[in-house]
């Protein structure tokens, strides 16, 4: 069996980008993916690029690096990733104070502008004016996330990388054991998103990385046109993630639900006319936990109809995936203490913005170059 310099586990946007950047630096890399058609968070992502949302020197710097990276990415990967700019509308619920909500965003690199109900409905006619007290708006980057991940993978293969469809069963001291056999490498990077914690735990490696069960509705291309990307201004997902990490012991036991599920009403339309609607975020400590698809879809549709009445009953399919997150809204990147050769590249709260620049930085870091930002994000 061939030996590689690095094995990257997971071909979502994190694994695909990192594998490509590693091959570019001269490493011999194997990318492992358990499914021929991955059912991962990248596939069901909204595709938003919140360049404007940096709130610290670190996140603002990464946002600027991401802008520069995306300007050349389609050309470099020789693929159309559908990069564009949209109006983002952050809807303010009818029972909320618009001015108080706007203040929550005052510390962003580009604070969104407050709109009245009439201005918001003029920007997006599909909104139900009775459901909102106004909205915030800002220019928002957008890509097709699945096409972007595939573009990275194809460029990775053209550059000499190898990809195998095989499920990792065990991380070893010198590689990984999979359903296809054993692959050898002195270094393994776990980029498996919501499955990362489970994989590392099976190898006896504790890590403060978590996951939500995320649920959305995806539609086929339709004639109805959304003008904007819609999200709630008071996004509940980050509050849910923060609350769920207070008791680490619960995460080491199956079948726990540390906090109640939440639903953030959002919608985005891709260039082909298809839509993503939702999303429910559910904390269940078992990655294989089952959720009631019918109940979830009903909850999604009823909530969407309140804000975007024309979208609630569109033909569409309920989908479920795992979404990784950390305890501090920053990704975990670097070597895992006490486990030589095992690295993590996961837990991104703003993945489509942060992954491209951090994949470049981490690849250079693994060649021996020091990097202040990677050191800050280390599991140490």
MARLUM-242944 format. One record per residue (C-alpha): residue number from 1; residue in one letter; x, y, z. Coordinates in nm, 2 decimals, always signed. Layout:
// MARLUM-242944
R   nr  rest      c1      c2      c3
R  NUM     A       X       Y       Z
...
This chain:
// MARLUM-242944
R   nr  rest      c1      c2      c3
R    1     X   +0.00   +0.00   +0.00
R    2     X   +0.13   +0.34   -0.10
R    3     X   +0.25   +0.58   +0.17
R    4     X   +0.15   +0.95   +0.15
R    5     X   +0.29   +1.26   +0.31
R    6     X   -0.06   +1.36   +0.43
R    7     X   -0.40   +1.20   +0.44
R    8     X   -0.70   +1.44   +0.44
R    9     X   -1.03   +1.31   +0.57
R   10     X   -1.34   +1.46   +0.42
R   11     X   -1.41   +1.63   +0.08
R   12     X   -1.64   +1.91   +0.19
R   13     X   -1.51   +2.27   +0.13
R   14     X   -1.26   +2.23   +0.42
R   15     X   -1.10   +1.91   +0.30
R   16     X   -1.11   +2.00   -0.07
R   17     X   -0.95   +2.34   -0.02
R   18     X   -0.68   +2.21   +0.22
R   19     X   -0.60   +1.91   +0.00
R   20     X   -0.55   +2.13   -0.30
R   21     X   -0.33   +2.38   -0.11
R   22     X   -0.12   +2.09   +0.03
R   23     X   -0.06   +1.95   -0.32
R   24     X   +0.04   +2.30   -0.44
R   25     X   +0.31   +2.31   -0.18
R   26     X   +0.46   +1.98   -0.30
R   27     X   +0.31   +1.73   -0.06
R   28     X   +0.19   +1.39   -0.18
R   29     X   -0.17   +1.39   -0.06
R   30     X   -0.46   +1.14   -0.04
R   31     X   -0.81   +1.28   +0.00
R   32     X   -1.06   +1.03   +0.16
R   33     X   -1.44   +1.07   +0.13
R   34     X   -1.69   +0.82   +0.25
R   35     X   -1.97   +0.89   +0.00
R   36     X   -1.95   +0.92   -0.38
R   37     X   -2.21   +1.20   -0.35
R   38     X   -2.14   +1.36   -0.01
R   39     X   -2.44   +1.45   +0.21
R   40     X   -2.24   +1.71   +0.39
R   41     X   -2.28   +2.07   +0.51
R   42     X   -2.12   +2.21   +0.19
R   43     X   -2.38   +2.05   -0.03
R   44     X   -2.67   +2.22   +0.16
R   45     X   -2.50   +2.55   +0.24
R   46     X   -2.65   +2.88   +0.15
R   47     X   -2.33   +2.98   -0.01
R   48     X   -2.30   +3.32   +0.16
R   49     X   -1.97   +3.51   +0.19
R   50     X   -2.01   +3.75   +0.48
R   51     X   -1.69   +3.96   +0.42
R   52     X   -1.85   +4.24   +0.60
R   53     X   -1.90   +4.06   +0.93
R   54     X   -1.55   +4.07   +1.08
R   55     X   -1.56   +4.19   +1.44
R   56     X   -1.20   +4.14   +1.56
R   57     X   -0.86   +4.22   +1.41
R   58     X   -0.82   +3.85   +1.33
R   59     X   -1.16   +3.79   +1.16
R   60     X   -1.13   +4.13   +0.97
R   61     X   -0.79   +4.02   +0.84
R   62     X   -0.92   +3.68   +0.73
R   63     X   -1.22   +3.85   +0.55
R   64     X   -0.98   +4.07   +0.36
R   65     X   -0.76   +3.78   +0.27
R   66     X   -1.08   +3.59   +0.15
R   67     X   -1.18   +3.87   -0.08
R   68     X   -0.84   +3.86   -0.24
R   69     X   -0.85   +3.48   -0.27
R   70     X   -1.19   +3.47   -0.43
R   71     X   -1.10   +3.73   -0.69
R   72     X   -0.85   +3.48   -0.85
R   73     X   -1.00   +3.15   -0.74
R   74     X   -1.22   +3.07   -1.05
R   75     X   -0.93   +3.14   -1.28
R   76     X   -0.68   +2.94   -1.07
R   77     X   -0.92   +2.64   -1.04
R   78     X   -1.03   +2.68   -1.40
R   79     X   -1.40   +2.65   -1.30
R   80     X   -1.70   +2.87   -1.26
R   81     X   -1.79   +2.89   -0.89
R   82     X   -2.07   +3.14   -0.96
R   83     X   -1.91   +3.42   -0.76
R   84     X   -2.14   +3.72   -0.74
R   85     X   -2.26   +3.99   -0.50
R   86     X   -2.61   +4.00   -0.35
R   87     X   -2.82   +4.23   -0.13
R   88     X   -2.84   +4.06   +0.21
R   89     X   -3.16   +4.13   +0.40
R   90     X   -3.15   +4.07   +0.77
R   91     X   -3.51   +4.07   +0.87
R   92     X   -3.62   +4.21   +1.20
R   93     X   -3.92   +4.04   +1.35
R   94     X   -4.23   +4.24   +1.42
R   95     X   -4.19   +4.22   +1.79
R   96     X   -3.83   +4.35   +1.79
R   97     X   -3.69   +4.70   +1.82
R   98     X   -3.52   +4.79   +1.49
R   99     X   -3.27   +5.04   +1.64
R  100     X   -3.17   +4.80   +1.91
R  101     X   -3.12   +4.52   +1.66
R  102     X   -2.91   +4.75   +1.44
R  103     X   -2.68   +4.82   +1.73
R  104     X   -2.59   +4.45   +1.75
R  105     X   -2.41   +4.49   +1.42
R  106     X   -2.23   +4.82   +1.50
R  107     X   -1.90   +4.65   +1.56
R  108     X   -1.89   +4.48   +1.22
R  109     X   -1.63   +4.58   +0.96
R  110     X   -1.92   +4.71   +0.75
R  111     X   -2.23   +4.77   +0.96
R  112     X   -2.55   +4.69   +0.78
R  113     X   -2.79   +4.98   +0.70
R  114     X   -3.13   +4.99   +0.87
R  115     X   -3.43   +4.98   +0.64
R  116     X   -3.80   +5.06   +0.72
R  117     X   -4.07   +4.81   +0.64
R  118     X   -4.15   +4.97   +0.31
R  119     X   -3.78   +5.00   +0.21
R  120     X   -3.73   +4.63   +0.29
R  121     X   -4.03   +4.52   +0.09
R  122     X   -3.92   +4.73   -0.20
R  123     X   -3.58   +4.56   -0.20
R  124     X   -3.75   +4.21   -0.16
R  125     X   -4.12   +4.21   -0.27
R  126     X   -4.17   +3.85   -0.15
R  127     X   -4.15   +3.96   +0.22
R  128     X   -4.46   +3.97   +0.43
R  129     X   -4.46   +4.33   +0.56
R  130     X   -4.68   +4.22   +0.86
R  131     X   -4.41   +3.98   +0.99
R  132     X   -4.13   +4.24   +1.01
R  133     X   -4.04   +4.56   +1.19
R  134     X   -3.78   +4.65   +0.93
R  135     X   -3.46   +4.50   +0.81
R  136     X   -3.09   +4.55   +0.78
R  137     X   -2.91   +4.54   +0.45
R  138     X   -2.55   +4.50   +0.33
R  139     X   -2.37   +4.37   +0.02
R  140     X   -2.30   +4.00   +0.06
R  141     X   -2.07   +3.78   -0.15
R  142     X   -2.21   +3.45   -0.28
R  143     X   -2.08   +3.13   -0.45
R  144     X   -2.22   +2.79   -0.54
R  145     X   -2.06   +2.59   -0.25
R  146     X   -2.08   +2.24   -0.40
R  147     X   -1.94   +2.36   -0.74
R  148     X   -1.66   +2.54   -0.54
R  149     X   -1.57   +2.22   -0.35
R  150     X   -1.57   +2.02   -0.68
R  151     X   -1.35   +2.28   -0.85
R  152     X   -1.10   +2.24   -0.57
R  153     X   -1.11   +1.86   -0.60
R  154     X   -1.06   +1.86   -0.97
R  155     X   -0.77   +2.11   -0.94
R  156     X   -0.63   +1.89   -0.67
R  157     X   -0.64   +1.58   -0.90
R  158     X   -0.49   +1.77   -1.19
R  159     X   -0.20   +1.87   -0.96
R  160     X   -0.13   +1.51   -0.88
R  161     X   -0.35   +1.45   -0.57
R  162     X   -0.53   +1.12   -0.52
R  163     X   -0.89   +1.08   -0.40
R  164     X   -1.05   +0.76   -0.28
R  165     X   -1.41   +0.68   -0.18
R  166     X   -1.37   +0.50   +0.15
R  167     X   -1.51   +0.55   +0.50
R  168     X   -1.25   +0.60   +0.77
R  169     X   -1.30   +0.34   +1.04
R  170     X   -1.00   +0.42   +1.26
R  171     X   -0.73   +0.68   +1.28
R  172     X   -0.40   +0.50   +1.34
R  173     X   -0.05   +0.62   +1.45
R  174     X   +0.08   +0.59   +1.09
R  175     X   -0.23   +0.64   +0.88
R  176     X   -0.60   +0.53   +0.87
R  177     X   -0.80   +0.21   +0.85
R  178     X   -1.09   +0.24   +0.61
R  179     X   -1.36   +0.02   +0.46
R  180     X   -1.12   -0.03   +0.16
R  181     X   -0.82   -0.12   +0.37
R  182     X   -0.53   +0.07   +0.54
R  183     X   -0.37   +0.38   +0.40
R  184     X   -0.03   +0.49   +0.54
R  185     X   +0.09   +0.84   +0.63
R  186     X   +0.29   +1.01   +0.90
R  187     X   +0.03   +1.29   +0.91
R  188     X   -0.35   +1.28   +0.90
R  189     X   -0.57   +1.59   +0.89
R  190     X   -0.93   +1.55   +1.00
R  191     X   -1.16   +1.78   +0.79
R  192     X   -1.48   +1.57   +0.84
R  193     X   -1.70   +1.85   +0.97
R  194     X   -1.97   +1.72   +1.20
R  195     X   -1.82   +1.37   +1.21
R  196     X   -1.47   +1.50   +1.32
R  197     X   -1.55   +1.46   +1.69
R  198     X   -1.67   +1.11   +1.65
R  199     X   -1.37   +1.00   +1.44
R  200     X   -1.13   +1.15   +1.69
R  201     X   -1.31   +1.00   +1.99
R  202     X   -1.29   +0.65   +1.83
R  203     X   -0.91   +0.70   +1.83
R  204     X   -0.91   +0.80   +2.19
R  205     X   -0.85   +1.16   +2.11
R  206     X   -1.06   +1.42   +2.31
R  207     X   -1.14   +1.75   +2.14
R  208     X   -1.37   +2.04   +2.21
R  209     X   -1.54   +2.02   +1.87
R  210     X   -1.92   +1.99   +1.84
R  211     X   -2.20   +1.96   +1.58
R  212     X   -2.55   +2.05   +1.51
R  213     X   -2.80   +1.85   +1.31
R  214     X   -2.90   +2.10   +1.05
R  215     X   -3.22   +2.07   +0.84
R  216     X   -3.33   +2.26   +0.53
R  217     X   -3.57   +2.24   +0.24
R  218     X   -3.41   +2.24   -0.11
R  219     X   -3.62   +2.31   -0.42
R  220     X   -3.56   +2.24   -0.79
R  221     X   -3.52   +2.55   -1.02
R  222     X   -3.84   +2.76   -1.02
R  223     X   -3.96   +3.07   -1.21
R  224     X   -4.03   +3.28   -0.90
R  225     X   -3.73   +3.52   -0.85
R  226     X   -3.59   +3.63   -0.51
R  227     X   -3.39   +3.96   -0.54
R  228     X   -3.20   +3.92   -0.21
R  229     X   -3.06   +3.66   +0.03
R  230     X   -3.28   +3.65   +0.33
R  231     X   -3.17   +3.58   +0.69
R  232     X   -3.30   +3.68   +1.03
R  233     X   -3.12   +3.97   +1.20
R  234     X   -3.14   +3.79   +1.54
R  235     X   -2.98   +3.47   +1.43
R  236     X   -3.04   +3.20   +1.69
R  237     X   -2.79   +2.94   +1.57
R  238     X   -2.49   +3.10   +1.74
R  239     X   -2.67   +3.14   +2.07
R  240     X   -2.77   +2.77   +2.05
R  241     X   -2.41   +2.66   +1.98
R  242     X   -2.28   +2.87   +2.27
R  243     X   -2.54   +2.73   +2.52
R  244     X   -2.48   +2.37   +2.42
R  245     X   -2.11   +2.37   +2.51
R  246     X   -2.15   +2.45   +2.87
R  247     X   -2.15   +2.09   +2.99
R  248     X   -1.87   +1.90   +2.82
R  249     X   -1.97   +1.57   +2.99
R  250     X   -2.31   +1.56   +2.80
R  251     X   -2.12   +1.55   +2.47
R  252     X   -1.94   +1.23   +2.58
R  253     X   -2.27   +1.05   +2.62
R  254     X   -2.52   +0.95   +2.34
R  255     X   -2.88   +1.05   +2.31
R  256     X   -2.86   +1.39   +2.49
R  257     X   -3.02   +1.71   +2.38
R  258     X   -2.85   +1.98   +2.59
R  259     X   -3.07   +2.26   +2.45
R  260     X   -3.40   +2.29   +2.26
R  261     X   -3.38   +2.31   +1.87
R  262     X   -3.42   +2.65   +1.70
R  263     X   -3.53   +2.76   +1.35
R  264     X   -3.38   +3.05   +1.16
R  265     X   -3.60   +3.15   +0.87
R  266     X   -3.38   +3.22   +0.56
R  267     X   -3.38   +3.18   +0.19
R  268     X   -3.14   +3.20   -0.10
R  269     X   -3.18   +3.14   -0.47
R  270     X   -2.89   +3.00   -0.68
R  271     X   -2.83   +3.11   -1.04
R  272     X   -3.02   +2.81   -1.18
R  273     X   -3.33   +2.91   -0.99
R  274     X   -3.32   +2.65   -0.71
R  275     X   -3.37   +2.75   -0.35
R  276     X   -3.25   +2.67   +0.00
R  277     X   -3.50   +2.73   +0.27
R  278     X   -3.47   +2.71   +0.65
R  279     X   -3.28   +2.61   +0.87
R  280     X   -3.34   +2.41   +1.18
R  281     X   -3.04   +2.36   +1.41
R  282     X   -3.08   +2.07   +1.65
R  283     X   -2.82   +1.97   +1.92
R  284     X   -2.82   +1.59   +1.96
R  285     X   -2.50   +1.44   +2.10
R  286     X   -2.53   +1.13   +1.88
R  287     X   -2.41   +1.20   +1.52
R  288     X   -2.63   +0.91   +1.40
R  289     X   -2.94   +1.03   +1.59
R  290     X   -3.27   +1.01   +1.39
R  291     X   -3.50   +1.31   +1.35
R  292     X   -3.86   +1.32   +1.24
R  293     X   -3.85   +1.45   +0.88
R  294     X   -4.22   +1.51   +0.86
R  295     X   -4.24   +1.72   +1.17
R  296     X   -3.93   +1.91   +1.08
R  297     X   -4.05   +1.99   +0.73
R  298     X   -4.39   +2.11   +0.86
R  299     X   -4.21   +2.34   +1.11
R  300     X   -3.99   +2.47   +0.84
R  301     X   -4.27   +2.54   +0.60
R  302     X   -4.50   +2.71   +0.85
R  303     X   -4.22   +2.94   +0.97
R  304     X   -4.11   +3.02   +0.61
R  305     X   -4.47   +3.11   +0.51
R  306     X   -4.49   +3.37   +0.79
R  307     X   -4.20   +3.57   +0.64
R  308     X   -4.20   +3.47   +0.28
R  309     X   -4.55   +3.35   +0.20
R  310     X   -4.49   +3.25   -0.16
R  311     X   -4.21   +3.01   -0.07
R  312     X   -4.36   +2.80   +0.21
R  313     X   -4.56   +2.56   -0.01
R  314     X   -4.31   +2.52   -0.30
R  315     X   -4.23   +2.16   -0.40
R  316     X   -3.90   +2.07   -0.23
R  317     X   -3.71   +1.81   -0.04
R  318     X   -3.62   +1.81   +0.33
R  319     X   -3.25   +1.75   +0.39
R  320     X   -3.04   +1.68   +0.70
R  321     X   -2.66   +1.71   +0.76
R  322     X   -2.42   +1.77   +1.04
R  323     X   -2.25   +2.11   +1.09
R  324     X   -1.94   +2.14   +1.30
R  325     X   -1.87   +2.43   +1.54
R  326     X   -1.63   +2.51   +1.82
R  327     X   -1.68   +2.67   +2.16
R  328     X   -1.56   +3.02   +2.06
R  329     X   -1.68   +3.07   +1.70
R  330     X   -1.33   +3.02   +1.57
R  331     X   -1.21   +2.71   +1.39
R  332     X   -0.97   +2.46   +1.54
R  333     X   -0.66   +2.43   +1.32
R  334     X   -0.34   +2.25   +1.40
R  335     X   -0.17   +1.95   +1.56
R  336     X   -0.36   +1.78   +1.84
R  337     X   -0.15   +1.78   +2.16
R  338     X   -0.03   +1.44   +2.27
R  339     X   -0.11   +1.27   +1.93
R  340     X   +0.18   +1.32   +1.69
R  341     X   +0.09   +1.34   +1.33
R  342     X   -0.29   +1.40   +1.39
R  343     X   -0.42   +1.74   +1.29
R  344     X   -0.76   +1.91   +1.28
R  345     X   -0.90   +2.16   +1.03
R  346     X   -1.27   +2.20   +1.13
R  347     X   -1.52   +2.39   +1.34
R  348     X   -1.57   +2.69   +1.10
R  349     X   -1.86   +2.92   +1.19
R  350     X   -1.80   +3.12   +0.87
R  351     X   -1.65   +2.85   +0.65
R  352     X   -1.69   +2.98   +0.30
R  353     X   -1.51   +3.30   +0.39
R  354     X   -1.24   +3.16   +0.63
R  355     X   -1.15   +2.83   +0.46
R  356     X   -0.97   +2.95   +0.15
R  357     X   -0.72   +3.18   +0.33
R  358     X   -0.68   +2.95   +0.62
R  359     X   -0.62   +2.65   +0.39
R  360     X   -0.34   +2.84   +0.23
R  361     X   -0.19   +2.94   +0.56
R  362     X   -0.22   +2.59   +0.71
R  363     X   -0.06   +2.43   +0.41
R  364     X   +0.24   +2.66   +0.44
R  365     X   +0.25   +2.60   +0.82
R  366     X   +0.28   +2.23   +0.76
R  367     X   +0.59   +2.29   +0.54
R  368     X   +0.75   +2.44   +0.85
R  369     X   +0.67   +2.81   +0.81
R  370     X   +0.55   +2.98   +1.13
R  371     X   +0.21   +3.15   +1.12
R  372     X   +0.07   +3.36   +1.40
R  373     X   -0.29   +3.31   +1.30
R  374     X   -0.26   +2.93   +1.28
R  375     X   -0.09   +2.93   +1.62
R  376     X   -0.39   +3.13   +1.76
R  377     X   -0.64   +2.87   +1.63
R  378     X   -0.44   +2.57   +1.75
R  379     X   -0.62   +2.31   +1.98
R  380     X   -0.34   +2.39   +2.23
